[in-house]
Amino acid sequence: MRPPYGVRRYPVSMDLNDAAWMVRSLGQSVSVVHLTAEGEVLAGGWDGLLAMWDADGGLVWKTSTPDRVSAIAVNEDSILATSGLHVLLIDRGTGDLRWSVPLEGSADDVRWWNDEVLAVSSVYDIEHHDFLESAVWCFAPDGALQWVERMDERPWSVVASEGRLLGGLGRPRCGWIDLTNGPPFDHAQGDSPVTCGGSGPAFAGFGCADGSVWGVDGNRLSTEASGVALLNGAASGYAVTTEDGVLTVREKDGAKRWAVNGAKVHAQGVGLSLDGADLLWMARASSQDSELSVLRIDDGTVLASVSTARVRHLHANGQRLAIGCEDGEVRVWEQGLFERRWSQRDATVNEPQNERASALQAKLRALRG
């Protein structure tokens, strides 16, 4: 099949299954994955299970929480997680629960900020099909409430940038608020509800329902053809995907570099590199739930792709990238192994197909053990 406009493929691509550093099963649909700076892998599930594997891929612990895990944040000895209505503090070494605090409505996000716990919650009205009220909460490390600020808008995305923490708002105010030092929050006015946010070495900003992308300095950088669904910062700019499935990579001033269209995108992120180019990972809807592709962010070249169960979440740090899938699978790619597999791709492709398939199945069975 001919690739969409704006990209090209290498004559010989890489087998992403073979390049995976780790494959594990959470045992339930994955809702969130998180990679720590030390190389540990965390995965939370739709039925409340939370698991951690060490930097070598060994299971450290599994623990049950009350409801779907939607956000994870880590410090030296503790893990914060949102689980349904609750914010939890979990011992990083053992998985034991230290404290649990219920919020008003769903617990949407949680962060370590200024040595305190900052959480966002929202209340959804089924009859009106809209959010009635949201709140930003601050807790001490022992779980004691420090303050809470309620508002009519929902903070749809929380972005950290240059020592500031900003929350992108929905209606009626739109724009974003500065959460850095607690209430009262400074408000940057906007014209359209924020739908997502993103940050990277050269970019931090928000995407909106009218297709506009704004930097946190208040400048409109670009306007896409439809509402912004996903936004990621990169070393030279940002990648923005619309609700219609159009992915555009732009310079930090908003100038277009390349674009590609296709099916709806389930998840995307920037992680790992090859020959000096950052890589963009993108999971589009397909007949196999998701088609995960890896593209060079500088020119859009597709390096590899693989069919997976629906990708529910994606997270990257400097040396690894992880995805969590609807079938419970957690896959991790590592920089060094990825580079080696890329350099070996010619030999891999020339292997007999049945031998390749048998070797891959054996490897996956071992990794899941």
C-alpha positions in Angstrom: 0.0 0.0 0.0 1.3 3.4 -0.9 2.3 5.5 2.2 0.3 8.7 2.9 1.5 12.0 1.5 4.5 13.7 3.1 6.6 10.7 4.1 8.8 8.1 2.6 9.8 4.6 3.8 13.2 3.0 3.9 13.6 0.2 1.3 14.2 -2.2 4.2 12.4 -1.5 7.5 13.1 -2.9 10.9 11.0 -5.5 12.8 9.7 -3.6 15.8 8.7 -6.8 17.6 12.3 -8.1 17.3 13.7 -4.7 18.5 11.6 -4.6 21.8 13.8 -4.7 24.9 11.0 -5.9 27.2 7.5 -7.4 26.7 5.3 -8.1 29.8 1.7 -8.6 30.5 -0.1 -6.6 33.2 -3.0 -9.1 33.2 -5.6 -6.4 32.4 -6.1 -3.6 30.0 -3.3 -1.0 30.5 -4.4 2.6 31.1 -1.1 4.3 31.8 2.7 3.6 31.6 5.5 5.5 33.2 9.3 5.2 32.9 11.4 6.4 35.8 14.8 8.2 35.4 16.4 5.0 36.8 14.9 2.8 34.2 12.1 1.2 36.1 8.8 0.5 34.3 5.4 1.2 35.9 2.1 0.2 34.4 -1.4 0.9 35.7 -4.6 -0.9 34.6 -8.3 -0.1 33.9 -9.2 -2.4 36.8 -6.8 -0.8 39.2 -3.8 -3.0 39.1 -0.4 -1.2 39.4 2.9 -3.0 38.7 6.6 -2.1 38.7 9.5 -3.8 36.9 13.1 -3.0 37.7 15.7 -1.6 35.2 16.5 -5.2 34.1 12.9 -6.1 33.5 12.3 -8.1 36.7 9.0 -7.8 38.4 9.4 -5.9 41.7 5.8 -5.8 42.9 2.1 -5.7 41.9 -0.6 -3.9 44.0 -4.3 -3.4 43.7 -5.9 0.1 43.8 -9.6 1.0 44.0 -10.2 1.9 40.3 -8.6 2.8 37.0 -5.1 4.2 37.3 -4.9 7.4 35.1 -1.7 9.2 36.2 1.6 8.3 37.8 4.3 10.6 39.3 7.5 9.4 41.0 10.1 10.8 43.5 13.0 9.2 45.2 11.0 6.9 47.5 7.3 7.3 46.6 4.9 6.9 43.8 1.8 9.0 43.3 -1.1 7.6 41.4 -4.7 8.6 40.6 -7.2 5.8 41.0 -10.8 6.7 40.2 -11.7 9.3 42.8 -8.5 8.9 44.9 -5.0 10.1 45.0 -2.7 7.4 46.4 0.9 7.5 47.8 2.6 4.2 47.4 6.0 3.0 48.6 8.3 2.8 45.6 10.3 -0.1 47.0 7.5 -2.4 48.2 4.3 -1.3 46.5 2.6 -0.8 50.0 0.0 1.9 50.3 1.0 4.8 52.6 -2.1 6.9 52.2 -5.2 7.5 50.1 -7.3 10.7 49.8 -10.6 10.9 48.0 -11.2 14.0 45.8 -14.5 15.5 44.5 -15.2 13.7 41.2 -12.5 11.9 39.2 -8.9 12.3 40.0 -7.5 13.3 36.6 -3.8 14.2 37.2 -1.2 14.3 40.0 2.3 15.8 40.2 5.1 16.3 42.7 5.6 20.1 42.8 7.7 22.1 45.2 7.9 19.1 47.4 4.2 18.9 47.7 1.4 16.9 45.9 -0.6 18.8 43.3 -3.7 17.0 42.0 -6.5 17.9 39.5 -10.1 16.6 39.8 -13.3 17.1 37.8 -17.0 16.4 38.2 -18.9 15.3 35.1 -22.7 15.6 34.7 -24.1 12.8 32.7 -27.4 14.6 32.0 -25.7 17.7 30.6 -22.8 15.9 29.0 -20.4 18.4 30.5 -18.1 19.0 33.4 -19.8 20.9 36.2 -16.8 21.8 38.4 -13.1 21.1 38.7 -10.6 21.7 41.4 -6.9 21.9 42.0 -5.7 20.3 45.3 -2.5 20.6 47.2 -1.4 18.0 49.8 1.6 17.7 52.1 3.8 14.6 51.6 1.9 13.0 54.5 -1.5 13.5 52.8 -2.6 16.5 54.8 -4.6 19.0 52.7 -2.9 22.3 52.3 -5.4 24.1 50.0 -8.0 23.5 47.3 -9.2 25.9 44.6 -12.5 25.1 42.8 -13.4 26.5 39.4 -16.0 26.1 36.6 -13.5 25.0 34.0 -11.7 21.7 33.7 -7.9 21.9 33.5 -7.6 19.5 30.5 -3.8 19.4 30.5 -1.0 20.3 32.9 2.3 21.4 31.5 5.6 22.1 33.2 7.9 24.6 31.6 11.0 26.5 32.9 10.1 26.2 36.6 6.4 27.0 36.0 3.4 24.6 36.1 0.4 25.6 33.9 -3.1 24.2 33.5 -4.9 24.5 30.2 -8.6 25.3 30.7 -11.9 24.4 29.0 -14.9 26.6 28.8 -15.9 29.2 29.9 -12.6 31.0 30.5 -10.3 28.9 28.2 -6.6 29.9 28.1 -4.5 28.6 31.0 -3.7 29.3 34.6 -0.4 29.4 36.4 -0.4 26.8 39.2 3.2 27.4 40.2 2.7 29.2 43.5 -0.8 28.3 44.4 -4.0 30.5 44.4 -4.9 33.0 43.3 -3.9 31.8 39.9 -2.8 34.2 37.1 -4.9 33.6 34.0 -3.8 33.9 30.4 -7.0 34.5 28.4 -7.9 32.2 25.4 -10.5 32.0 22.7 -11.0 28.3 22.5 -11.1 25.4 25.0 -7.7 23.7 25.5 -7.8 20.1 24.5 -4.2 19.0 25.2 -0.7 20.2 26.1 2.9 19.2 25.5 6.5 20.2 26.3 10.0 19.4 25.1 13.5 20.9 24.9 12.4 23.7 22.5 8.6 23.9 23.0 5.9 24.1 25.7 2.3 24.9 24.9 -1.3 24.0 24.4 -3.5 22.8 21.6 -7.1 24.0 21.3 -10.5 22.9 20.0 -10.4 25.4 17.1 -7.1 24.0 15.8 -4.8 26.7 17.3 -1.5 25.9 19.0 -0.2 28.4 21.5 3.2 28.7 23.2 3.2 29.3 27.0 4.5 32.8 26.2 1.0 33.6 24.8 2.0 33.5 21.1 -0.2 31.7 18.6 2.2 29.4 16.7 0.0 27.7 14.2 -3.6 26.9 13.3 -4.5 23.4 12.2 -7.4 22.4 10.0 -9.4 20.9 12.9 -9.3 20.5 16.6 -6.0 19.5 18.2 -6.0 16.0 19.7 -2.3 15.4 20.6 0.7 17.7 21.0 4.4 16.8 21.7 7.4 18.9 22.1 10.7 18.0 20.4 14.3 19.3 20.3 13.5 21.6 17.3 9.8 22.3 17.6 6.6 20.3 18.1 4.4 17.6 16.6 0.7 18.3 16.4 -2.1 15.8 15.5 -5.7 16.8 14.8 -8.9 14.9 15.6 -9.1 14.1 11.9 -5.8 12.2 11.9 -3.5 14.8 10.3 0.0 14.8 11.9 2.1 17.9 11.3 5.7 18.5 12.5 6.6 22.2 12.9 9.6 24.3 13.9 9.5 26.0 17.2 8.2 29.2 15.5 5.3 27.2 13.9 6.8 26.8 10.4 5.6 23.6 8.8 8.3 20.9 8.2 6.2 18.0 7.0 2.7 16.4 7.4 1.0 13.1 6.9 -2.6 12.1 7.1 -4.4 8.9 8.0 -6.7 7.2 10.5 -7.3 8.5 14.0 -4.2 8.5 16.3 -4.5 6.7 19.6 -1.2 7.8 21.1 2.0 9.5 20.0 5.3 10.7 21.6 8.9 11.6 20.9 11.5 9.1 22.1 14.8 7.5 21.2 16.9 8.7 18.3 18.7 7.4 15.2 21.7 8.9 13.4 21.2 12.2 15.3 17.4 12.4 14.5 14.8 12.3 17.2 12.1 9.7 16.6 8.3 10.2 16.6 6.2 7.1 17.7 2.6 7.2 16.5 -0.2 4.6 17.0 -3.0 5.0 14.4 -6.3 3.1 14.4 -6.3 0.0 12.2 -8.1 -3.3 11.6 -5.7 -4.7 14.2 -6.7 -2.0 16.7 -3.4 0.0 16.4 -0.7 0.4 13.8 2.4 1.6 15.7 4.9 3.5 13.4 8.3 5.0 14.1 9.2 8.1 12.0 12.2 10.4 11.8 11.0 13.7 13.1 13.3 15.7 10.8 11.8 14.4 7.5 9.0 12.0 8.3 10.7 8.9 7.0 9.0 5.8 8.3 11.6 3.4 9.9 9.3 0.6 11.1 5.8 -0.3 12.0 3.9 -3.1 13.7 0.3 -4.1 14.4 -0.7 -4.2 18.0 -3.7 -4.2 20.3 -5.0 -0.7 20.8 -2.3 1.5 22.3 -3.8 3.2 25.4 -0.7 5.1 26.5 2.8 5.9 25.6 5.7 7.4 27.6 9.4 8.0 26.9 12.5 9.2 28.8 16.0 9.7 27.5 16.9 6.1 26.8 13.6 4.1 26.7 10.1 4.3 25.3 7.1 2.3 26.6 3.6 1.6 25.3 0.6 0.1 27.2 -2.0 -1.8 25.2 -5.7 -2.8 25.6 -4.8 -6.5 25.8 -2.6 -5.9 28.8 0.7 -5.9 27.0 3.5 -3.6 28.0 6.3 -3.1 25.5 9.5 -1.2 26.0 12.2 -0.2 23.5 15.7 0.8 24.6 18.1 3.1 22.7 21.1 0.8 22.4 19.1 -2.3 21.4 17.1 -0.2 18.9 20.2 1.0 17.2 21.7 -2.5 17.0 18.5 -3.9 15.5 18.4 -1.1 13.0 22.0 -1.9 11.9 21.1 -5.6 11.6 17.9 -5.1 9.6 19.2 -6.3 6.2 20.2 -9.7 7.7 17.0 -10.0 9.6 14.8 -9.3 6.6 16.8 -11.9 4.5 16.2 -14.7 7.1 13.5 -17.3 6.1 10.1 -16.2 7.3 9.3 -19.3 9.3 12.7 -19.1 11.1 12.1 -15.5 11.9 8.6 -16.2 13.2 9.7 -19.1 15.4 12.6 -17.1 16.9 10.3 -14.2 17.6 7.7 -16.4 19.3 10.4 -18.0 21.5 11.8 -14.6 22.5 8.3 -13.2 23.4 7.6 -16.3 25.5 10.9 -15.8 27.4 10.3 -12.1 27.8 6.8 -12.6 29.2 8.0 -15.2 31.7 
